[in-house]
Amino acid sequence: MILGQIVGKVTPTNFSFKLEKETKKFEYIQVYHGVYDYVLCQIVELERTKDGTIAKCKTIGYQDKDGKVKQIRIPFEPGAEVLESDDEFIKRIISLEDEGKGAYIGKLEGKDINVYLDLKKLLTKHCAVLAKSGAGKSYTVGVLIEEILDKKIPLLIIDPHGEYSKMRFENTDDKEKLEKFGLKPQGYEVKEYGDPEVNEGVIPLKLTKDITNSELIHLLPAKLSSTQVGVLYSALKNIDELNFNQLLLELEKDESAAKWTIINVIEYLSNLNIFSDSPTPYSELISPGNCSIINVKGMPPDIQEIIVYKLCKDLFELRKKNELPPFFLVLEEAHNFCPERSFGEAKSSKILRTIASEGRKFGLGFCVISQRPARVDKSVLSQCTTQMIMKVTNPNDLKAISNSVEGITAESESEIQNLPVGTALVSGVVDIPLFVNIRPRKSMHGGEAVNILDEEERDVIEDLKSFEKRDLIPVIKPRTTVKDIKLMSDKEVKVKVKLIPAALVTCTDKEGDFNVLIELVDGSIVVDKEKFVIKKLPDMNHLTSQEISVLKKAFGKQALSDDEAKSLIDKGYLKDDGSLSNDYIFSKLRNHASYDNIEFLSMTYDEKLEPVLTEETVRKKLSNIAEIKAYKECFIVKHEIA
């Protein structure tokens, strides 16, 4: 179909034509050239006046005798006819179809043309997914991950929000949409690693204690003075291999007053319980067809940085030695782990910059994901040849994108601010960025935002007709939803939702601030919200000095006589064999710290218990253990199978 004729000034890369028939911005067109035959072009802007509509266009290229796409070097003739491009011509010129080898991410906007990303390019030249919060970047990354897993490429995902664990379930909600794209719902086998005390069901992640002296100093959560560094190196010389307990003993021998700060930070590292003599095998994390998720949700930022630094450094070194297969690294919230230098320095920054610049030489692909492109290290972002950009409105982020994306036009940059959810501007596939409608996920998406106007679990209403209550309330939710419980059950079950009154209390000790979650029925500490495991605090005010002394002996695993143990056994503090009861907390309170956040949700529930204890009672209960800085009441969502 003829759309119009070329008018005005013509260059090899740009021209305009007067519209004779309606079309739209970013439509693909073709123009005949006497030297190059038909050339593919694109409308980048439309201007309408009283004299008609003018379309401003950019040339994409033509296909030479060898099948390569090249730019024209001779301008079109003024008056040349402009035709609407057909799908087959677009496919031939920009080579979007590569079924079997590429990653199928969706369809070219407005066309029934599948778009595939070159996986070889992803593994060697890296990828970035950039968008504002809620624009669909995690969903898009999920699509990319599915394609990588289908090609059996080893995958490692750094997941700060626990968004990817649901990939093990099929996306049955979008079955009809998937059929339109020629796909079926599919779940994927993933292994999720992390801290089981923070996220139930994950495989414990343990890092190797094989740390060099320079690595140890880099990992320390505090910056040491030159005197303190000297004290630490002096202690390290006296031990054969890194052992925190042995290192602490060596530090205590030192006569310098500078040792106390070092002792505090070493104790802090030791208490993290992430370093082990039996670390998680790297060959288990990286193996053909395996997807490993490092779930750091709920962990303090400095701990997340330590994990990312140590994992990435060790894996990169092993990859350079060819001791691991080529793999793909996905980094969510990249602005936290490799921030632009003006926004600070993370412990993981240096190794991630190295991977971005050198990883392609060793078959280590890198995918950077961020909602704040302006805060991501520019040297990392510039190494990402393929970029998938969704809606971005922040001026600083737009500027960062335009500076790093090759071939982006001023028109495309302005269009980024108006992109609908589900559409991405993809650069790196061809010379110009393409607008792509991202295909539906085959697996379940776990990154939905909270909608306070909707009920959290609609299907609960069908099972529990008594659900009539609805409030906007502060809650701490378990990671497992009602839907997850039903999917994991072998038979049809009814799930009861119970709200337990609680308080998230911020305490402080000599090591710093930490939160504990205390339920307000009998004042027990919630140590596992998923299974709702609670432990009591011993009431020292109701114990005699002799009983306290016996408790200390039991804590030190010293033998007790029957007479010594009897009264404490009767009170439930000791077991019959004289060992400490598992029902009470006798160690540091911070060892049972909570990393949960309170959310305000409008939801339905079966039962809502009322608090028994007041804030004053709780403060008094904890006053002998730690200083309280803040107190926030909430409810813990507890799921019970009816």
N, C-alpha and C positions, 0 to 999 in steps of 0.2 A: 504494500500500500504506500502510495506517494504521500509524504507529509508536507512537502514544500520544496523551495529552491533556495540555494545558498545566496546570501546577499552580503554587501559590505566587505570589510577587510578580511582576508583569508591568510592564515599562516599554516605551516605543516602540522601544528599541534592544536590550533584553535580556529573556529569559524562560527558564523551565525547563519540561520536561515529563517525565512518568514513562514509561519505556520499557515497551512491551508486546511488542515484537519486537526482535530483535538488530539493532544497527547499529554504526557505527564513528565515531570522532572525525573531525571535519572533513567529515562527510557533508552533502550539500545536502538541505534539506527545504523544504516549502512549507506555508503555513498560510492558510486562508481568513479574510478580514477583511470585515466587513459594509460598510465604506466603500471600501476599496481593492482588493477582489477578492483573488486569490491573491498572496501576498507570498513572495519567496524569502528563505530564512534558512540558517544554517549552524550545525552543532553544533561548539562550541569546546572542550567538556570533558565527560567522562563520570565520574560518581561512583556507585560501587556500594556498597550497604549490605545488611544482612540483610532490609530491607524492600523491596528492589528497586534498580533503576538509574535515576538521575536524569540527564538530558541538559541541560547548560547551553548556551543558543543565543544567536546574535547575528543581528539582522535585516539583510539586505542591501538590500532595497528592492522596489518595484513599478514597473510601467510605466504612465505616465499616458497620456492621450488623444493626446498629441503624440509618443508613443514614447520619452519621456525616463524614465530610472530615477531615482526619488526615494525618500527615506526616509519611512516612515510617521510620523504625528504623534499618532496615537491608539493606545493599547496594544491588543493582542489581548484577547479575552474569556477569562477563566479557564475551563478545560474544553474550549477549542477543539481540534479534531482536528489532529494533526500528520502530514503525509503525506511519504513519500519522494519527492523531486523527480525528475521525468523529464527526460531530456536536452534535449528540445525547449524546455521551460520555462526551464531554465538558460541555454540559448543565447539565448533571447529577452530575458531580463532582463539578463544581463551582457555580451551582444554579443561573444562570443569568436570568432565566425566572421566573417572578413573576407578571404576568399580573393581573390587578385589584387592587393590593395592592401597588406595587412599582411605581417609577417614570421612565417612559420610556425615556431614554436619547439618544439612538442610537443603533448601531449594533457593535458587536465585529469586530475589523479590520480584513478583509479578510474572514469573515464568515457571513453566513446569520443567526446570532443568536442575538436576541434582548437583550439589557442590561438594567436592571432595578435597580435603587437605592432604598434601603430600607428607606422609609419615616420615619419609627419609629426611625431609627438610625440618620437620619438627624435632627429630632426634639429633640433628646436627646444628640447627640454627635457632632453636628455642622459640617459645611462644608466650604471648602475654594476653590475658583476658582482663579488660578494664571496664568498669561501669560504676555508677553510683549505687548506693545501697538499695536493694529492691528492684533493680533493673533486670535481673536474671542471669548474673554472671555465674553463680554456683550451678544453676540449672544447665547452662551452656557448657561449663566444665564437665559436668556429669555426662553430657552427650559425647564430648571428646574422650573422656575416660572409657566409656563403653566401647567406642571404636578401637581404642588402643588395646583393651582387654580382648576384644574379638580377634585381634592380630597376634595374641599371645606374647605381647611385649611386657616385660616385668615393669611393675608400677609401684612407686612409693608416694603416698600422699601425706603431707603435713597438714593436719586438720584441726585448727584451733577452736572450732565450734561444733564438732561432732555431726557434721552435715552429710557425710558420705557413707555412714554405716548402713543406712537403709537400702543401699544398692543391692543388698542380698535378696531383696524382695522384688517381685514383678510389679510393674506399673499397670495394674488392671483398670485403673480409673480412666486411662486414655487409650483404651483398646481400639476404639473407632478411629481416633486421630492417627494412631500408629498404622492402621490398615491403609489409610490414604497415602502414607509414605512407603508402603510396601514392607512394613515391619510388624513384629509381634512382641508382646510383653516378655521380658526376660530378666531373671535375677542373676546376679554374679556372685561368685565365691570370693569373699574378701576376708582378710585376717586383720583384726583391729587390735592394736597394741596401745597401752597407756597405763594409767594408775588405777587398779581395780577399786581402790578406796574412794576414788573420785568418780569414776565411770564404771558402773557395774558391767560385768560380762566381757571386758577387754582382757587380752592376754597381757600379763605383766611385762612392761618394757624395762629392761635392765641394761645399763651402759657398762662398757668394760672399764675396769680400774687401770687398764694399761694407758696411763696418761703421762706425758712428758712433763718436765718441770715448767716449761714455758706454757704448755696447755693449762696446767693447774693455775698458774698466775692469771692467765687470760680468763679462766672460768670463775675466778673469785668474784663474789657479788659486791665487793668493796675495792676501791682503788687504794693500793698500798704505797706508803712512802718508800724512799730508797732505803731507809734504815730497816723498815719492816720487811722489805724484799730480801735484804741481807740476812735477817734473822731466819726467814723462811728457807732460803737456799742453804743456810748452815744446817738447819734441821734435816732437810732433804738429803744432804750428803751422807747422813748417818743411817739411812734406811735403804735396803736393797731394792725394794719395789714399793709403789705407793700403797700405803695402808693408813687410813685416817686415824685409827686408834694409836698406831705406832708413831705416826707423825705428831699427834697431840702430846704423847709422852715425851718425845724429843723436844718439842717446843716448851713444855713445862720445865725442862731442865735449864733452859736459857735464863740468864739473870737479867736480861734487858726488859724494861717496862713495856717496850714495843710489842712484846709477844702476846699481850692480852687481846688486842684487836684481831691478831691473826688467829688466835685460838678460837675466838668467837665465830669468825667466818668459816674456819675449817669445821667446827662443830655444826654450823649451819649446813654446809655441804654434805657432811656425813649423815645428818638427820633427814636429808631429802630422800634417802633410801632409793636412789636411782642408779648408783654405782654398785657393781656386784662382781664377785669372783666367778660367777656363772652368768655372763651376759647373754642377752638375746643374740643367737648366731646371725651374722649378717647374711649368710647363705640362705637362711630361712626367710629373711626380709626380702631378698632379691633373688628370685628364681623364675624361669620361663613360665609365663602365663599366670604368675602370682601377683595379686594386688594387696599390698600392705598399707594399712591406714595407721598413722601415728596420731592418735587422738589425745591432744593436749588440752582439751576443754576443761576449764575450771582450775588449771594450774596457774600459779603466779607468772607474770611475764618473764621474770629473770630465769625461772626454771625452764620455761618454753625455749628461751634463747639457748640455754645450756644444752638441751636435748637436740635442738636443730643444729647447733654448731658441731657437737661431737659426732652425731650421726652422719651429717653431710661430709665432714672432714674425713672420717674413716672410710665411708663408702666411696668417696672420690679417689682416695689413695689406693684402695683395692681395685677400683675400676682401671686406674692408670697401669696397675700391674697385671691387668687382664685376669684377675682372680674372681671377678664377678661378671655376669653377662651384661651387655648394654641395657640400660634401663631408663625410665622416664620419671623425673622428679616433679611433683606438683606441689607448689607452695601457696597456700591460701594466706590472705592478709599479709602480703609481702611487705607492705609499708612498715609492719612491726618488726620484721626480721632482717630487712636490709633497707633501712630508711635513708633518704637523701641526707648527706652529711650535715646540712644546716639544721636538720631536725634531730640530731643526736646520732649516736653510734650504738648498735646492738652487738652483742657478743658474736652473733652469727653473721654479721655484715661481711667481714673479710672473706670467709670461705664461700659465701654465696656470690660475691663479686668474682672470685676466682673461677667458680663453676660456670658462671655466665660467660666469661671470656675464654675459658680453656676447655670447658666440658665437651664441646662439639668435636674436639680432636680425639676424644676417647669414648665417644658413643654414649654420652650422658646427656639426655634431653632434659630441658628445664622449662616448666610452665609457671609463669609469674601471674598471680591473681591479686587484684587490689581494687578497692573502691576509692582510693586516693592516689591517682597516678603521680600527682605533683610531689607526694611524700616518698615515692619509691626512688631508690638510688638510680640516678640517670645513667650510670655506666652499666647497670643491670638491664634497665629498660631498653637501652639502645642496642643491646645484643639480641633482642627478640625480633627476628625477621618477620614472623607471622604474628599479627595482632588482631584480636577479636574485640571490638569496642561496641558496647551498648550505650544506653542513654547516660550522658554526662552533662551536668549543668554548671558545675563550679568553674569559674573563669581560669583559675590557676591550673586545674586539672586539664581543661581544654588546651591550654597553652602547652602543657607538658606532653600531651598526646600529639598535637600538631608538630612539635619539635622532634618527636621520635618516630612517627609513622611516615614511611616513604610513600610518595605519590598522593598524599592527601591534599585535596583542593580546599580553597576557602569555602566553597559551597558545601563540600562534604563535612567540613568542620562545623558549620552552622547547623547542618542537618542532624549531627550527633545529639544536639540538645532536644530534638523532637522525635527521636527514635521510639517507636512503641515497644513494649515488653515483648520479647520473642524475636526481635529483629536485631541483627548485628552488622556492623561495618567491618568487613574482613579484609585485611591487607596482607600482602605477601603471597597470595595465590597467583595473581597476575600483576602487571605493572600498575594498575589502578585499584583502589579499594572497591570492594563489591558489597552491596547490600544483600544480606542472606537471611531468609526466614528459617530460624533454627528448628530442626525437627523435634518431635516429642521424645521424651526419655523412654527407653525400654524398661528401665528399672525405676524403683520408687525414689522420689526426690525427698531429701531430708532437710532442706533449708528454707521451709516456709516461714514467712513472718507471722507474728502473732496478730490476730485480728480481734481487738477487744470487743467488737460489736457482735461477733459470732460466737456460738457455743463451741467449746474446744473439741468436743467429741459428739458429733451429731448421731452417730450410730448407737451411742449409749441410750438415747431416748427410746429407741425402738425396743431395746432389751429391758430397760428399767422404767416402767410406766410411772413410777413414783417420782420421777425427776420433775419437780415443779419449781424448785428454788433456783434463783438466778441472781447473782450479785457481782459487782466489780470488786474483786478482793485481791489482796496481796498473797501470792502463793509461791511455794518452791515445789516445782514439779519433778517427778522421777523421769529419768531418761526414757524409760519404756512406757509407751502410750497404751491406752485401752486396745487400740487397733493392733499393736504389736503383740499384746498378750493373746488376742484371739487368733492371730496368724500363727503364733508359735504353739498353740494348743492343738492336740490331736483330735479333740472333740469340741463340740459347740459349748461354750461357757458363757455365763453371765458375770459381768465384772461390776463390783460395787465400788463407788468412789466415795472415799471418806476424807474429810478435812480435819487434820489434827492441829490444834493451836500450838504455835511455837514462837520462838524469838531468835533472830539472828543477832548475836551479841559480838561486838568488836572488843577484843581484849588486847592488852599489851603486856609484854614482859621484856626482859633485857635483850631479847633477840628481835623485838619489833612487834608490829601489830599482826593479829590473826583473828579470824571469825570462828565462833562455835555456834552450832545449831542446837538449841535446847527446847524440848517439848514442854508445854506449860500445864500438863496434867499432873505429873509427879516430879518434874524437874530433871529428867534424865537427859543425857547428851545423845543426840542422834548421830551415830557414827556411820550409818549406811542408809541413806534415804530410799534407795531402790528396794531393799528388802525390809526396810524400816527396823534396822537393828539399833537398839538403844543400850546405853550403859549408864549406871548410876555413879554419882560422885560420893565418895565416903564422907560421912558426917563426922568430922574430927571433933566437933564440939561435944558430941555425946560419947566420946571414947576417953577412957582413963589414960594417964601418961604411960602406964604399963602396957595397955593394949596398943597404943601408938608405937611403942618400942618393939612389941612383938610383930606388928605390921611391917616395920622397917626390916626386921630380921627375915620375914617371909619374902619381902621384895628383893633382898639380897640372896635369896635361895639358901638361907641357913636352916639347919634342922631345928624343929620346935618340939618341945615336950607336949604330951597330951594335955597337961594342965594349962600350959601357956596358950595352946590353940583353942581350947574348949569354948571360951566366951565369944571369940571372934567367929568360930564355926557356927555357933548359935545365932549370931547376928547376920550371917551370910557373907562375911568378908573373906572367909577362908573356906576351902573345900575340906572334905573329911580327911584328906591326906596331908593337910597343913599348907598346901600351896594356895596362891592367891586366886580368888574367885574371878571368873571371866565376866561376871555381871557388873563389875566395878572398874573404874578408871583409877589406876595407881601411878601411871607414868605422867609425863608432862602433858598438860592440857592441850598444848599446840600440836601434839602428835595426833590429835583427833580434830584438827581444824577443818572447817567447812569452806569449800570454794564455790558455793552456790550463790546465785543472785536472785533477789525477789522480783517476781513479775506480777503485773496487775492484769488479771484476766476476768472476763465475763464468762462464767462456766456453770454447768449444772453439776449437782452432786447428790448423793444419797443421804449422807449424814454429816453434820457439822458439829463437832464437839466444842464446848465453851471452855475457855481457859480457867484453870483452878488457881494457878499461881499468879501473883502480881509482879510488876517490874521491881518493886522494892524487895520482894522475897528473893527473886532471882539474883539481884545485885548482892544481897546479903550472903546468898549461898556461894557465890563465886568470889567474894571479896578476899577470902583467905588464900586464893589460888592465883588470881591475876587481877590487874586493874582494869575496870570496864571503861571504855571510851564512848561506845555508842550502843543503842538498844533499839531494835526494830522488830515489832510484832508482825507475824504472818501466819499462814497455814501451810502445813505440809500435805501434799496430795498423796493419799495412800490408796493403792488399788488392791482390792481383795476379791478373790474369786468366790462368788456367791454359791 
